[in-house]
Amino acid sequence: MSIDRVLLSVDALIIDISINLNRLLATLTIFLPLFIISFALLVFLLIALLITTLILQLKQLRHNEGLETDSNLRSSPVLRAGRKRDSRSYDDDLREKLYESKRESSQSQYK
């Protein structure tokens, strides 16, 4: 092969590469803005979802703030017929139940 043919083939390759790069740039100028807009929209939606979730959790926390979470207060007291209940006897019953459950659990650990 002569040097002229090598130079012509290299020149043809460079021309093909430049044509392909021009096509690629034309394609990117069409699709790159669409990609950027869709990505920005996705980020905006994710941030809006995060803020909405936080607001809903805050409202639920404020709603549940006044509720008692102690498991002993969830169980209803046992009322016996003919006996009037007041708050002190209810608290005493709760303390007795708690003491008995702790004592039973400690005894079952040592068996």
C-alpha positions in Angstrom: 0.0 0.0 0.0 1.2 3.4 -0.8 1.1 6.3 1.6 -1.5 8.1 -0.5 -4.0 5.3 0.0 -3.3 5.1 3.7 -3.9 8.9 3.9 -7.1 8.6 1.9 -8.5 5.8 4.1 -7.6 7.7 7.3 -9.2 10.8 5.8 -12.4 8.8 5.0 -12.4 7.5 8.6 -12.1 11.0 10.0 -15.0 12.2 7.8 -17.2 9.3 8.9 -16.3 9.9 12.5 -17.2 13.6 12.2 -20.5 12.8 10.4 -21.4 10.3 13.2 -20.5 12.9 15.9 -22.7 15.5 14.2 -25.6 13.0 14.2 -25.0 12.2 17.8 -24.9 15.9 18.8 -28.1 16.5 16.9 -29.8 13.5 18.7 -28.5 14.7 22.0 -29.8 18.3 21.5 -33.3 16.7 21.0 -33.3 14.2 23.9 -31.0 15.9 26.4 -33.6 18.6 27.4 -36.3 15.9 27.7 -34.0 13.8 29.9 -33.2 16.8 32.1 -36.9 17.9 32.4 -38.0 14.4 33.3 -35.2 13.9 35.9 -36.1 17.3 37.4 -39.8 16.3 37.6 -38.9 13.0 39.2 -36.8 14.8 41.9 -39.6 17.3 42.5 -42.1 14.5 43.0 -39.8 12.6 45.4 -39.3 15.8 47.5 -43.1 16.5 47.5 -43.8 12.9 48.6 -41.2 13.2 51.4 -42.7 16.5 52.6 -46.2 15.1 52.4 -45.2 12.0 54.4 -43.5 14.0 57.1 -46.6 16.3 57.4 -48.9 13.3 57.7 -46.7 11.7 60.3 -46.5 14.9 62.3 -50.3 15.2 62.3 -50.7 11.6 63.4 -48.1 12.2 66.2 -50.0 15.2 67.4 -53.3 13.2 67.3 -51.8 10.4 69.3 -49.9 12.6 71.7 -52.6 12.6 74.3 -53.1 8.8 74.3 -51.6 6.6 77.0 -49.2 4.0 75.8 -48.8 2.0 79.0 -49.9 -1.6 78.4 -51.4 -1.8 81.9 -53.7 1.1 81.1 -55.0 -0.6 78.0 -56.5 -3.5 79.9 -59.9 -2.8 81.5 -60.2 -3.1 85.2 -62.0 -6.1 86.7 -65.1 -4.8 88.4 -66.6 -6.9 91.2 -70.3 -6.7 92.0 -71.3 -4.6 95.0 -68.0 -2.8 95.3 -67.5 0.8 94.4 -64.3 1.7 92.5 -62.3 4.8 92.9 -59.1 5.9 91.2 -56.9 4.9 94.1 -58.1 1.4 94.3 -57.7 1.0 90.5 -54.1 2.2 90.8 -53.5 -0.2 93.7 -54.9 -3.1 91.6 -52.7 -2.2 88.7 -49.6 -2.1 91.0 -50.6 -5.5 92.5 -51.0 -7.0 89.0 -47.6 -5.6 87.9 -45.9 -6.8 91.1 -47.4 -10.3 90.7 -46.5 -10.5 87.0 -42.9 -9.5 87.8 -42.7 -12.0 90.6 -44.0 -14.8 88.5 -41.6 -14.0 85.7 -38.7 -13.9 88.1 -39.7 -17.2 89.6 -40.0 -18.8 86.2 -36.5 -17.7 85.3 -35.0 -19.5 88.3 -36.8 -22.8 87.6 
